[in-house]
Amino acid sequence: MELKTYTVKELAAALGVSDATVYRRKSAWPHLRVGGDIRFTEAQVAEIVDMLTVRPIEPPSEPPRKRYGIMASRGPRPSR
């Protein structure tokens, strides 16, 4: 069974970033060290793409609660 791996240059080209960006972020991304080289498996590339995917934020299910406390209990400021 042959495991397909990607080099830093191949991953950078696939993501549309520079080689330097891949080297900077490799500590946060899953990767392999083969000798002195850094390699990425297909599963690791999929995980990296998933980490970089922007997902919409869901709105809260409840309306915001009424504020309580010193500032919330004060009415309008008196005019002088």
C-alpha positions in Angstrom: 0.0 0.0 0.0 1.5 3.3 -1.1 0.7 6.4 1.0 0.3 9.6 -1.0 2.1 12.5 0.6 2.4 16.1 -0.3 5.5 18.3 0.0 5.4 21.8 1.5 5.5 23.3 -2.1 2.6 21.0 -3.2 0.5 21.9 -0.2 1.2 25.6 -0.6 0.2 25.5 -4.2 -3.0 23.6 -3.4 -4.0 26.1 -0.6 -2.9 29.2 -2.6 -0.4 30.4 -0.1 3.4 30.7 0.0 5.8 28.1 1.2 6.8 30.4 4.1 3.1 30.4 5.3 3.1 26.6 5.4 6.4 26.5 7.3 5.1 29.1 9.8 1.9 27.2 10.4 3.2 23.6 10.4 3.4 23.6 14.3 -0.4 24.0 14.4 -1.1 21.6 11.5 -0.8 17.9 11.5 2.3 16.7 9.5 4.9 14.0 9.1 8.7 14.3 9.3 10.4 12.1 6.8 14.1 12.5 7.3 14.5 16.2 7.3 11.5 16.8 5.0 8.0 17.8 6.1 5.2 15.8 4.4 1.4 15.9 4.6 -0.9 12.9 4.0 -4.2 13.2 2.1 -6.0 12.8 5.5 -3.9 15.6 7.0 -4.5 17.9 4.1 -8.3 17.3 4.5 -8.0 18.1 8.2 -6.0 21.3 7.5 -8.7 22.4 4.9 -11.4 21.6 7.5 -9.5 23.8 10.1 -9.3 26.7 7.6 -12.9 26.5 6.5 -15.0 29.5 7.7 -18.3 28.5 9.0 -21.2 30.9 9.7 -22.0 31.8 13.3 -25.4 30.7 14.4 -27.6 33.4 16.0 -28.5 32.9 19.6 -31.7 30.9 20.2 -32.9 33.3 22.9 -33.2 37.1 22.9 -30.6 38.9 25.1 -31.4 39.0 28.8 -32.3 42.3 30.5 -29.3 43.8 32.2 -29.2 44.1 36.0 -26.7 46.0 38.1 -25.7 49.5 39.0 -25.5 50.9 35.4 -28.7 49.1 34.2 -30.8 50.3 37.2 -29.9 54.0 36.7 -32.3 56.1 34.8 -31.4 59.0 32.6 -28.9 61.5 33.9 -30.4 64.6 35.6 -29.8 67.8 33.7 -28.0 70.6 35.6 
